Amino acid sequence: MLYTAHELLLRGEKIHILAEGYGREVFRLPLSVGGFPIGGGWIALHRLTGAPVLPLFRRLEDRRFVITIHAPLPPLGATPDEGLDAWREHLTRLVEEYVRRHPEQCPHLALVLQIAGPGAAGASP
């Protein structure tokens, strides 16, 4: 799948990849609702192709999806860890703001509450 995405990017096409999706975990966002894993597939594609990475959030309002596209993340450096701390900090701020504004739309928050189980402290009924 990453090979196909790589080829699309090299042709100038656009792709959408979930940050927690494809590839091994590269880092976690230290969110107030718990750690959120960031997979390495889209990071590898950025490094291989130089394609810009634009954080995108989607939420449901009534029966419509509202999409917010943020400014591109700064390019990563040549070494595996160069620039990842800046990405982690920037993405943590963006996701925390999203969770604060739209907690009902946050699947990670729902998973945290579901893990607690019925009747546990902090669990949803």
Residue, then its C-alpha position, 0 to 999 in steps of 0.5 A: m500500500l505504501y508503494t502505491a501511495h509513494e507512486l501517487l505522490l511522485r506523480g503529484e497526486k494527493i493522498h489521505i492517511l490516518a496518522e495512527g494508521y500504517g507502519r510501526e509506531v514512531f511516537r505517541l502524542p502525550l494527550s490529556v486523554g491518554g497516549f495517541p500512537i503515530g504510525g510511521g507510514w506517512i512520515a516515511l512517505h514525507r521523507l521519501t517524496g518531500a510531499p507536504v503533510l497537512p494535518l486534517f481533522r474531520r467532525l460530524e455536524d448534524r448530517r454533514f462532515v466538516i473538515t479542517i485542514h491546517a497549515p503544513l508541518p515543517p519538513l523533517g530533517a534527513t536523520p530519522d529523529e530530526g524534526l520529529d519532536a517539533w511534529r510531536e509538539h505541534l500535533t499534540r497542541l492541535v489534537e488537544e485543541y480538537v479534543r477540548r472543542h469536540p470531545e464527542q467527536c474524539p474516537h480516542l476518548a471514546l476508546v479510553l472510556q470503553i476500556a474502563g468498562p461499565g460501572a468503572a470510574g470515569a466510564s460512560p453509561 
